[in-house]
Amino acid sequence: MWIFAVNSLTPGLKDNIMTSKFLPFVNLDKINAAVASGDGDLLFSLLAEPLHEELYRRNTFDFLDELSAGQQLLVAYDYLRMQAGQGGFIQFIENGYVGLLPSMVEQLIGIGEHSMSKTLDDVLKVYVLNRDIFIESSTLEDFAKLYDELKEFEELDQRFSEQNLATVKFILAYAVSHLEEFISTELLN
């Protein structure tokens, strides 16, 4: 069961980024039901799914530039969860998502989440120190060797696993207290 500690004093991301040009309609009753039941997976899905659908429809990450910082964080963190949850940060980086990390670090700090932002900053540091190894990796065998060559990521993967649930709750609490940044509750004609 998820519990969302929504605090009106939760810091916001609005000071440092534009508002969204894409606010998908999401039924507010469904959002409220997910919050009331404590179903964080459903809530995350309700907020992230329309963004992913539009991203896939447009077929370009340029779409992220049209989103609010909160929406960007939601989408980027979802990619992180999918990739790092399966193959760690090495998979996340090797699949080309490392460019999402700098803004994700800033956005997490912007909502007051410092543990995961520190972990992701450390991932960036290890990546920068080993960037050439990633560039040279071109085959499946090269990719597999990265896990042996870059043991530094093992500890970072462990930290991610330990912090993930709390970070998701933090992001969702921010989203619930700033719904206007994530969705429209009015159907457009």
Secondary structure as UniProt FT lines:
FT   TURN            8..9
FT   HELIX           14..16
FT   HELIX           28..37
FT   HELIX           40..58
FT   HELIX           61..66
FT   HELIX           69..94
FT   TURN            95..96
FT   HELIX           98..100
FT   HELIX           101..110
FT   TURN            111..112
FT   HELIX           115..129
FT   HELIX           131..136
FT   HELIX           140..149
FT   HELIX           152..177
FT   HELIX           179..181
//
